[in-house]
Amino acid sequence: MQQIIYFFQRNKNFLLFLSLFLLSIFINFRSNSYTSSKIINSSNVVVGYLYNNLTSIKNYFNLIEENKKLIEENQFLRLRIINTKSDTISNPINYNITNGNVIKNSYNLTKNYITLDIGRNQGVEVDFGVISSNGVIGIVDKISSNYSRVISILNTNINLNAKLKTSNHFGTLSWNGVSPSYVQLKDLPKQAVLKIGDTITTGGNSLIFPKGILIGSIKSHKLDNSQNYLELEVKLFNDMSNINHVYIIENKKINEIRSLDE
């Protein structure tokens, strides 16, 4: 009690000033409608500003949550589509899908690689396929506990089985190291019926990618030196200089199939 009394005694001048100041504001507010309206308007501006900012922050976090839900839904739909394409009577579920993000990417070298923020602890293994919403990205070739390295489709060492979407004519897809927008499809039989703009997809004769994953569209074509096969210039659907979210594909049958070759 003595401390409270001492506090008031020590600060009596300040407390008196504060009381008179608040009283004058109250009297002025009550007697002057113009001043009161200005104060109210000012307070409304401040409250409105704070409310708008709080709403923006809330919307931002809601957007993050909605984006996460869309990614999960997209992953689920992709899994259903891929497994529908690879249906067998005995076991229709042949593939699993995990999503990840690109944290490092090169596209201006002859041997380009991509690093993902997902690894062994998240179920990723070597030889898992990597795609985006626009098509093939590459193949996992190294993993650590929480990261993966992907050999990009823009790597002169990679070869993929690819085909015309409109038929079962297939060939070998590779990259000549020139443009990051184009890859080359070779060894396609010359009797294949095609035209500029036709879509190229994965061929399905692979342990890594299921049939029908998008790759690109035909820009040009010509006969090779043997005059028996076509060579196609294929424009990628993916902009390989601007990739972020990806899907990692696991073929659940890969070890069983490989065991047949041992």
Secondary structure, DSSP 4 states (H G I P E B T S, - for coil): -HHHHHHHHHTHHHHHHHHHHHHHHHHHHHH-HHHHHHHHHHHHHHHHHHHHHHHHHHHHHHHHHHHHHHHHHHHHHHHHHHHHHT--SS----EEEEEEEEEEE--SSSEEEEEES--GGGT--TT-EEEETTEEEEEEEEE-SS-EEEEEEEETT--EEEEETTSS-EEEEE--SS-TTEEEEEEEETT----TT-EEEE-S-SSSS-TT-EEEEEEEEEE-TTSSEEEEEEEESS-TTS--EEEEEEETTHHHHHHTT-
